[in-house]
Amino acid sequence: MRYEIHSHRFGRKIADEGEFSEDWNEIISVLNSITDHDIKEMHKSHSSKNKSISKSINKLIHKRLIKYKWSPESAIFNDPDYQKGTRWRLDFAKNNISIEVAFNHGEAIAWNLLKPVLASELNHVKKEIQTKLGVIIMATEDMKKNGGFDGAVGTYEMAIRYLKPLQNQLSVPMILIGLKSPESFRVEHIGSPKIANFVDLK
């Protein structure tokens, strides 16, 4: 897949350093390995009734990170009161890096950015893991438009605008990754309820 990268608090520089470089390279390898063909095939086999390719991309990222021993749905806190449901969980965690794959509503952007901070800072609830670097994977505006995403989905560009006013709150280094739209197709909606129709561009 094609993507853009934005660094917060020197996140990218930190990712390239010894302590983080191997795990960071695994994330990049996973994204680089996902092809347009992979997305189409995943959509056909698992999510053919969905109007966007978001679930297909999610499944592909999940499947390939697991191969690198990333822990899915990792709890932020080591406390039973905060281990129920998904609100207090990271999408993936390994060593000192946490990942959020955020294709949800724009109103959740601040929460998605805050979760790695909760996993990094000392507070009154005991931690399950200790994050030193957060990675947030989102759709770009281009992907939102051409991938069939709902109009309310938060995007990479929107998240970048949150970083400046939340600078003091977002104390952990982060890397925002914006996934660009496929090169070989775009998604159009057909039927009612709407489902994805792939239109070849080549």
N, C-alpha and C positions, 0 to 999 in steps of 0.2 A: 504494500500500500504506500501511497504518497502521503506525506504529512509535513506539518510545520511545527517548529519548536519555539517556545517562549520560556525564558529562564527567570525565576523569581528568587531573590536573595542568593544569587550565584549558583542556583541549582544545577545548571548544566556543567559548570566548571567542577563542582563537587562530584558529580556523577562520573566524570572522567578520571577521578583520582583512584588510587589503589583500592581503598576500602569498598568502593561502590562499583567500580568499573565492570567487573564480571557480571553482576546482576543487571546493571544498566544495559550492557551489551546483549543480555538475554531478551530484555524488553524490545530493544531495537530489532534484534533478529526475528522475533515473533512478528512484529509489524511488517518488516521487509518480506517475510515469507508468505504473507496473505495476498493472493492474486484476485483479480476480478473473477476469474473462473471459479476459484474457491468460494467466493461470496455467492455466486449464482447457484452453485451446487448445494451449498449449505441451505440456502433459501428454499430450493426445490425439495430437499429431503426432510427439512425440519420445521420450516416456518412459511409455507407457501401461502397461508392466508393472511400474512402480515402485510401492511401497507408500506413498510420501509425495510431497509436492509440492516437495521440496527441490531436486531436479535441474531441475525446471521453473523455479523461482525463480532458481537459479544461472545457467541459460541466458539468462533474460531480462535479468538484471543484466549478464552478460557481453556480450551483444549490444548493449545500450544504452550501456554504458561505452565500448565500442570505437568507437562513433560519435563520442564526445567525445575520441578519440585517447588513451585510457588504455591502457597497455601491459600485456597479460596475461602471467601466469607470469614476471614480472620477477625476474631473479636478484638475490639480496641481495649476493653477493660477486662481484667481478671476478677469479675464480680458477677455472681449469678443474676443480680438485678439488672445488669446491663449487657446480658448475653442473649436476650430473647429477641427474635425478629432480626431485621436487617439494618435498623437505624443506627445501631452502635457497632456496626461491622465494617471492615474494609473489604473491598472487592478481592484484593490479593495482598499478601505480605510475604516478605522473605528477608531474613537478616534485618537490616535497618531501613528497608525501603517499603513504603506502602503505595498501592496503586488503586485509583478509582477510575472505573470506566463509566463515564457519565453521559448517557444519552437521554436523561430525564428532563423534566420541566425546567424552564429557565429560573423559576423561583427557588430551585434547589441548588443553584450555583454556589451561593455563599456557604451552604452546608457541606457541599462536596469539597470545597476548598478548606473548610474548617476541620474536617475529619483527620487529615494527617497531622494537624496541629494538636488536636486532642490526643493523638497517639504519640506525640513527641514531648509535650510539656508535663511537668509535674503538676498534679492536682489532687483532689481528695479521694479519687477512686484509683485503686491499684491497677496497673497496666498489664495487659496480656503480652504486648510487644512494645518495643521502644523505637519509634520511628525517628530517623535522622534526615530522611529525604522523602518527599511526596511526589508522586507522578499522577497527573490527572489527564486522562485520555478522553477527548471530546470530538464532536463533529465540527468541522468548519462550516461557515455559512454556505459555501459551495457544496459541501456534502449534504447539508440539510436540504438544499434546494433540489439537487440531482439524485439524492438517495431515497427520496420519498418520505422524509421525516416529517413529523407533525410540526405545524407552525409554532407551537409553544415550546419546542425543545430548546434548551439552552445551548449556546455554541461556544467554541474556543475564543472567538473574537469578543463575545460578551464577557467571558470569564476574565480575559486580560484587562478589561475595563474595571473589574472589581478589585484588582490587585493594588492599585494606588490608594483608594480610600481605606482599604483594609490592611494597609502595610503593617501597622503596629500589631494587629491581631494575627496576621499570617506570619508568624515568627519562624516557622520551619522553612528551610530551602525547598523549593518546588520546581518541577518542570511541567509545563502544560504542553500537551501534544494535540495538535489539531489535525484530524484525519481528513484528507482531501477526497473529493468525489472520484469514483472509478473513471479510468481513462477510456474504457471500451463500451460503456453503456450508461444510460440514465434510467431512472425509474419514473414511470407515469402511472397514475391511478386509474383503475377501471372497476366497473361494477358498483354494487351497493349491498353490503358495506364495501368500501374501497379496498382493493388489493393491489399488490405491486405487479406492474407489467414492465419487463425489461426491453428497452429500446436500444439496439446496437448503434454505436456511433462510428464504427469502422466498417 
